[in-house]
Every structure is written in C-alpha cells, then in structure tokens.
Amino acid sequence: MDLVTQTTATRLPIGAPPGRVTLRWVEECLGKGAQVRMIRPLTGGVSHANHALLVESRAGSAHRLVLRRWTPDAHGRGPDFSPEREIAALALLAGSEIPTPALVAADPAGAYCDAPALLITRLVGHPPRPAPDDLPEYLIQLAAALLGVHSLNGASTMPPYVPFNRLDLRTPPKHTTRDELWTRAYEVAARPAPEAPSRFIHRDYQPDNTLWSYGRLTGVVDWSDASSGPIAVDIAQMRLHLLPRYGLAVADRFSAAFDQVSGGYSHDPYWDVRVLLDLLPEESGRIIPDPHMPLIEDYLAVLLSQLGA
C-alpha cells in the first residue's frame, strides 16, 4: 500500500524497457560477447525505471543484474538526487554486513544509455508481503538492519540531511478538513531540531525498499537518498510507511523494536512531524491519497499531543 502517489514525466515512463543502445552498453560492461537474455520490469519507485536483467557472458556465465535509470521526474528532487549520490552510498556499503546491491557499472551522465543509469547486482528476495507471517519478527529484522547502516564510517562524505519541505510554503493538503492541525505541525517543524549526531542514513527507509525470502530480510535497496543525518529520520520514515499498512500500534512497535535491538533509543516525535511534512506541498508532485488522509491526520494529532503542541 503506497503512502503517496506521484506524477511521473512521460519521456521515460517507469516501466519503459531499455532501448537497444542501453542494452548494448550493458553487454559491453560484461565483456565482449555478452548478451542480455531476459528483461523484466520491477515494480515500485517513482524516480527510477528499474529492470531485472539476466545477462549471459561469452563463457556462458549468468549474471543477475538490475538496471536503474533516472526518470525525468528525478530532476524535481534537486541536484543531490543523482546517480553519483547512490554510487557514493554503494561504495560505503561495499564489504559491509548489510545485504545491499553491488555496483557493476555506471553511466551517471547518460552518455551511453537513454538516461543516467546504474548497473547493480540483483539480490535474492521479493518485497514484503502485505501481512508477514510473524509481524514481531518482521519488525525486529527491519530495526536490526538499521544498526549496520548507522554504524558505517564515512557518513561525512554523503550530502547532509536537508528536509524536502523547507517550510517556506506552508500549505495543508488539498483534501484536509483540519487546516489547524497542519498549521500546528508547521509551527512544530519550525522549532530548532533536537540535537543529534550525524550518521550514515538511508533517508527513505520503508518496507518497499527491503527484500525478503522465507521470512528473512535479504536486502536493503534504493540508496538514492542516502545522507549524513540523524538516525531518527530513518525511524520516522519507517513508522510513517508502516502506518497505512498496519496502523499506529505497529508503527509504535517498530520504535520499540529499534529500542530493543539498539540497546536503548528514545524517539522524538519531532522527527515524525518533520518527515510527514516532507509529503507537502502537493505542488511538489507528492499527493496523499484521499483514503489515507483520516489516518494520517489522526497520526499527526497524536504526534502534536506528544509534543505539547
């Protein structure tokens, strides 16, 4: 269940298959005589066109890869939302215990492909099921995966965390019936942020950016927003995306799970408000679906109450 919908430019639709020139580049990256044997679109994402590829080398070896191409919609995310940013993140992640893709080749300027592109290894697994068989274990694994992310050295080499919503345009969602709630949320977000050390963070940590197989987490993907910033941003992102799937109680259980695996963590709801406001203004292309609005606003009301706002 997607938390937001987003408009997408038409020059490179999300499901658009790679053209012959792009496929030739892929084959050349794997060596003379390599051939793409299979192309399959991957679901999810609004700023990338992702395709699973099976490439056979001249010697007959099979390579399971993913081709990630930046859509025109990605340009609206700012200059730091770039292949170079993900390349830097994957370099930091290489050799770590976190199950993440490895970079095979890159065309960050789109010089050889029909768009800026990365070629990465394809991990085993699938997106999480709507109803995991063991929800407590699912939450524990989601929380535990973050420990390795946040402990990585080199965070200072990544772009610093900057909220998408800079608070210069304080408009509530178009379909709200509770304008005053959003006014209070903006007032909270305008407060000085709680002090927190900067760590390497995923920045878009949510269920759809994880892979699973037989109840085990097998991968964390989509590192295009990786940043140097407060770990609370990752906690708040996951809480926000668990909300429409499972409700507030499960979002709270995720915070408790992270507290458990980390050996002690106190989550400040300020970050939940800040992350929630990143969905606005809707002119940026993000739209909260109408069916989710009551749940989102009830969640926001709880957060503001916790903050005394």
Secondary structure by P-SEA (a helix, b strand, c coil): cccbbbbbbccccccccccaaaaaaaaaaacccccccbbbbbccccccbbbbbbbbcccccccbbbbbbbccccccccccccaaaaaaaaaaacccccbbbbbccccccccccccbbbbbbbbcccccccccccaaaaaaaaaaaaaaaaacccccccccccccccccccccccccccaaaaaaaaaaaaccccbbbbccccccccccccccccccccccccccccccccaaaaaaaaaaaacccccaaaaaaaaaaaaaaacbbbbbaaaaaaaaaccccccccccccccaaaaaaaaaaaaaaaacc
